[in-house]
Amino acid sequence: METELNNKKDKYKYLKITTVICLMAVALSFAGCGKGDSSTSTKAPSVHSTTIVKGSENIKPISVSSFFKNVGKNTGIYKMIHNPTPEEIAEEKASKKAMEHAKEVQAAQAAADLAAHPVKGWQRLIMLAIGFLIVYLAVVKGFEPLLLIPIGFGTILVNIPGAGMGDAPDGMLHIIYNAGVGNEFFPMLIFMGIGAMTDFGPLIANPKTALLGGAAQLGVFATLFGVAAMNFIPGIDYNMKQACAIAIIGGADGPTSIYVSGKLAPEMMAVIAVAAYSYMALVPMIQPPIMKLLTSKKERQIKMKQLRPVSKTEKVLFPLLLLVVTILLLPPAAPLIGMLAFGNFIKEVGIVQRLSKTVENELMNIVSILLSLGVGSQMTPEKIMHANSLGIIVLGLLAFAVATAGGLIMAKIMNLFLKEKINPLIGSAGVSAVPMAARVANKVGMAEDPTNFLLMHAMGPNVAGVIGTAIAAGVFISTYGM
């Protein structure tokens, strides 16, 4: 069932399918913008150059000095030694209250917009076709069926006219989304499961591969500039908080994307979640062309030495040290990294195997089904068929491509200074799609040399990418969410 990455005929066929989908999205998005709906197409007033992204005039500008000041104030060390003043406590309460009010206003506005512009039947038909296409790609072409099958069915079920499965308050898909997708509950459980499934041994054995995971975050931060450029297109308008939430898509990490959008841009959570999980599932199609473009045949054939054995003590201590460092330096990332560390610790400590197996298998499977159905339930015409959503989809793809390229280029740079060369293909695994990106790197390497096994080497940057994306999320939240 898996896609043959070296089959050129299939590759071009998938490229044609993707092109058709993108062109259809472009046409539908701009068709939806033609209604003159002020809620989605009204541009924010032009602002002076003191703001980086238009629409951010009500968001406090962040300079280099204020950035480090914000991050410093949000470290665990500062919070442990600093006693908050009554003014600071009142400001924090007011900030939380304002965020809750903004969510309520956004929900009311969305309901009013839908009442003013009801979804047309042909739009639901298009979304149903997209749902069946997603299921087809998962079943027939083998594109991450564990993700795409429930996402596809969620898309189909929510768009069935008269079924009401996504309607508030009693629709099944609406309940699933509100229960865990529209907040941080399911993402936290997913990170716990990822921790229980992950072996940090390759990263511990070859710590320099952490640089590849860090370099892949280039896609996250480069997307901020893409968001600024997108604001020059009529009908598209993002502010800096929304830009940060969109940028996290570049890490190819669905749970983190949901978590950050919930903190910074809850009004965009639906389409951000859809874009993030779609690109995660399409890793086997998106990454190989970039990998082959940026590496030579000789580089792809580089063989790496077997990794040293990692002791149990090292594996047990690693998640604890990771958690301690996060607590001290970046508490906003602690919810994600903390659950990752917890899942990995109960796996490596070896005395609570019942818990570890439950988290790794039953709980992970149940939450994955619910989360994917919830993501698919957001694939509705009113959320997908407008220019802002199209911009998120385009920027997400750009971010993911830049992240892949960043890891590959960093590996090539490292090889200029290393005696024992590393295969640049493992750099593409620096995105945090675990273990999909590592499997793709291994498969592309074996296509050049069937005896070249890169999977364990690629897992090093792959798990480093998970940590790196969580850290990037913590930096964004420290800067704009606190």
N, C-alpha and C positions, 0 to 999 in steps of 0.2 A: 504493500500500500504506500510505502514511502516514495517521495518524489526522487527521481534519478536526476541529480544535480548536473551530471555531465551529459545529459540528453539534450542536444541543441534544439531538436524539433519541439520537445515539450517546453523548453525554456521560452522559445519564441511564442509558443501558443499561450503560455501563461502571461507573457508580456502583452499580447494582444488583448487578452481578457481584462487585465488590469487597466490598460489604456481605455478600453470601452467603458469600464466602470467609472474611471476618472472623468472622461468626457461627459458621461451621463450626469455625474454629480455636478459638474460645472454648469451644464445646461439647466438642470433642475434648480440649482442654487440661485442662479441669476434670474431664473423665471420667478422664483419665490420672492426675490428682492423687488420685482417690478410692481408689487402691490402698493408700494408707498407706505408700508407699515412703519410708523415712526419709532416703534419700540425696538426694531431691529436694524433699521437703516439710517436713522438720524445720526448725523455726525456730531461729535462733541465740539463745542466752540474751540476755535483755534487758540492755541496757547503760546506763550513765549518760549524761547529756547531753554528755559529753566527746567522743563520737563523732558524726559527722554522719549516717552511714548505719549502721543495725544490721548486725551481722556484721563490722564493721571494728575490733573491739576488739583484734585482734592486729596491726593495721596502725598504725604510728606516727602519732599525730595531727599534722595540719599546721596551724599558725597562720599568720597573715599574715607574721610575721617569719621563721618557719622556711621558709615557701614561697619567699621571696626569697633566703634563705640557700641553700636547695637548688638553686634555679635558678642562683644566682651560682657555686656550687661546680661546677656542670656546664657552665659556659661554657668555651669553648676558651681564652680569655685566662687564666682561673684555672688550668686544667690545664697550660698552657704554662709558667707561672711558679711553680707549686707542685710541690714534690717530695713524693710520697706517703710517709707514714710506714709502717713495717712493720704497724702496727695497721690502717691504712686498707686496705693491700693484702690483709691477712688477712680483713678484713670484706667486701671486695668478692668475694673467692673464696668465702667462706661464703655470701654472698647468691646467687651464681650456682649454687652447689651445692644450696642450698635450693630454688631455682626448678626445677632439673632433677628433684629428688626429688619436688616437688609435682606435676610433670607425670606422673611415673611412677605416683604414688599415684592421681592422677585417672584415668589410663588403666586401672589395675587395678580401681578402683572401678566404672568404667563397664562393664567386662567382667563383673564380679560382678553388677551390677544387671541387665544384659541376660540373664544366665543365670538369675537369680531370677525375672524377669518377661519371658519371651520374647514377641516381637512377635506379635500375633494377625493372622490372615489378613485380616480386614476392615480393619485399620489399613493394611496394605500396599496394599489395594485403594484406599483413600482417597488415599494418597500417589501411586499410579499415576494416579488421576484428576486430581490436582493437576498432575502432570507433563505430562499431555496438555493441560490447560488452559493451562499456561504456553506450550507450543508453539503452541496455537491463538491466543493473544494476540499472539505474535510473528509468525506467518505471516499470519493473516487480518486482524488489527488493526494490524499494523505497529509494535508496541511493541518497539523496539530489538532486532530479530531477531539481531544479532550476539552479543548477550549471552543473550537468553532461549532461543534454540533449543538451544544446548549445555547451558544450565542445565536446561531441560526434559527433554532426553534423559538427562542425568546423573541426574535424579530418577527417570525411568522405569526406567533400566537398573539402578540400585542397589536398586530395590524389586521387581524380578522374583523371585518365590519360586524358590529353588533355583539361580539363576544364579550367585550368589556373586561378583558383580563388585565389590562393596565389602568383601569379606571379607579379613582379613589371613591370610597375608602376600602372597599372590599375585594377589589380585583386581586387575584393571586400574585401576579407579577408586580403590582403596585405594593403589595405587602412585603414581598421579597426585597424590593428596592429600598423601601423605607427602613426595613429591619436591619439591613447590614451593608448595602451598597452605598446608599446616600449618606453614610456616616463612616467612621473608621473601624467598625466592628469586623466586617468580613476581611478587609485588608490586613488587620492585625492577626486574625486567625490564619490567613494565607502565609504571612511571614513566619508564624510559628511553625507551620507545616514545612515551609521551605527550609527553615533551620534544621528540622528533624530529618529532612531528606538530603541535606548538604554535608559533604565531606570537605572540611577546610584543610585537609592534609596537603593537597597540591599547593595551596597558597603558603602554608607554613614551610613546606619543603623548599619552595622557590619564591621567596618573598618579593623579589624584584618584579615578578609579574603583576604585583599590585599597581605598578606604574602604568601598566596597560589598562587596568580597570579605571585608573584615574584619568588617563588620556581620553578614554571613551566618553567621559563627562563633557568633553569639548562640545559634543552635540547638544547638550543641555544648555550651556551658556551661550553658544553661538546662535541658538534659536531666538534669544532675546533681541538680537539685531534683526533677525528675520521678521519678528513681530513688529518692530518699529517700521520696517520697510512696507509691511502689509497694510499699515494704516494709511498709506497714500492711495490705496485702491478704494474707489467709491463703494460704500455699503459695508465696509469692514472697519471696525473700531474696537481696539483693545486698550486697556490700561495696564499699568505695570504689574499689578497683582495677577491679572489674567495672563499676562505674558509669562510670568514665572510658572503658573500652573500648566500652560501649554508647553513650556520648555522641558518639563520633566518627562514628557512623552519620549524625548530623545534617549532616555535611559532604557527604553523598552521594558518598563516595569509597571504593569497595570495597577497593582495594589498601591504603590507609591504615588502614581498619578492621581488615583482616587483620593488618597489621603491629603495631598497638597491642594488639589482643587477644592476639597471640602473646607480647608482652612482659608484659602485665599480667593477662590472664585467659584463658590457653590453653584452659581447660575450656569456655569459651563461644565459642570461635572459630568453630565450625561454624554455629551459628544467627546469630551476628553477621554472618558473611560472607554468609549467605543473605539476611538482612534488608537489608544494605547494597546488594548487587547487585540485589535485587528493586526497591528504591526508586529506584536509579539508572535501571533500565529503565523504571520507571513515571513518570518525570519528565513526559512529555507528558500524563499524566492527572492527576497530583497538583497540579502547579503552576498551570495556567491558572485554576481556580476561585479560588485564593488571590490571584492577580494581579488578576483582575477585581473581587474583593471589596474590595481595598485601594486601587484606583486608579479615578479617574473617566475617562469617555470622553475628556474634554479632555486629561487627562494622558497617556493612551495614544496620543494623536495627536501628541504633541510630536515635532518633527523636530529632529535633531541635525546640526550641521555636520560636513562631511567631515573625517576625522582628518588631521593633518599627516603628510607623508611621514617615515618613520623611516630614518635612514641605516644602512648595513650595519655601520659601526663600533659604533653604539649597540646593535644586535642581537647582535653578537659579544661585546661587553663585558658585557652584562646578565647572562647566566648565570654568568660568572666572578665578577662583583661579588656576585651572589646567593649563590654558594657561599662566598665569602670571609666575608661577613657571617654566614652560618650557622655556619661553622667557629669564628668568634670568639665568637659569642653563644649558639648553641644546637646543640652537636654532636649531641645525641640526635635532632634532625631531619635531620642531614646525610645519613644513608642514603637517605631519600626525596628530599630536595631535591638531593642530590648526583647521583643518577641522572637526575633531571629536568634538571638543569643540563648534565650530560654529553650527554644525548640532544639537547638544544636547541643546544648548542655545535657538535656535529659537523654539525648541519643548517645553522646560520648561517655557519660558517667557510667552507664551500663547497669545500674541497679534499679531502674524503673522502666524496664523494657515494655511493660504493659502500656504505660503512658506514651512512651516513644512510638510504639507501633500504632497506637490509636491515633496520635497526632499525624504520623506519617501516612497512614492509610485511610482509615474510616473517616476521621474528621476532615482531612485534606480533601478527600473525594466529595464528601457532602458539601463542604463550603465551596469547592470549585464549581459544582453543579449550580448551586444557588447564586453564586457571584456571577457566573457566565449568563445564566438566565436573566438576572437583574440587569446586566450590561445590555443584553439583546433587547430587553424591554424598553430601552431608551432609543431604539432605532425607529423613531416615529417621524412622519413627514415634517411636523412643526418644529422638530428639534434638529433635523438633518438638512432640510431643503432651504437653507438660506446662506448668505455669503460668509457670515462669521463662522459657521460650521465648516464650510468649505476651506476657509483659511486655516482652521485648526487641523484639518486632515492633511492639507498640503504642508503646513509647517511641521507636523508630526513626522511625516515621511522625510522631510529635509533634515530634521534633527536626528532621526535614526540613521540616515545615510552618513551624516557628518560624524556621528558617534562611532560608527563602524570604521570610517576612514581614519579617525583620530587614533584608534587602537592600532590599526595597521601601520600607520606612519610612525607612531611611537616605537613600535617593535623594530622598524627599519633603522630608526635613529639609534636605538640601543645597540643594534648590531655593529654600529660603527666603533663602539668602545668595548664590546665583549669579545673575549677569546673564544668562548663557547657560544656559537650563534644560536639564536632562538628563531623558530619558524614564525615569520610575520603573520601567518594565518591565525595564530592563537590570539593576536591582538584584536581581531574582530569579535572575539568572545568577551571583550571588555564591557559590552552592554550587559544589562542584568537580566536577560532572558535565560534563566537557568532551568534545565541544562541545554535548552534548544540551541543557543549560539555555540556552545562547546561541541555539540554533535555536528553542527554544520561545518565548523572549522575542521573537525576530524574527517568528515566525509569529503570535503574539497581536497584535503591533503592526501587521502587514500585514492582519490581519482587520479592524482599524479603519480603516486607510488603506493601500491596496495599494501606494502609492508610498513608504511609510515603511520604509526598510531599516535595521534595527537590529543586524544580525548582527555586524558588525565592532565596533560600540560595545559590544555585550554581551560580546564576547570579552575585553575588558579586565577587568571584574569576574570573569569566569569563570576566567581563568588566575590572577587574584589569589586566588580561592577555593581553588585547588589549593595555592598556597603557604601560605595562611592555615590550611588544615586540617592541612598538614604541620607548621606551627609549633605549632598546638594539640596535635598528637600529641607533639611534642617536649617541650612544657611538661608534659603528663601524665606522660610517661616520666621527665622530670627530677624531678618531684615524688614519684612513687610507685614508679618502676621502678628507681631507682638506689640 
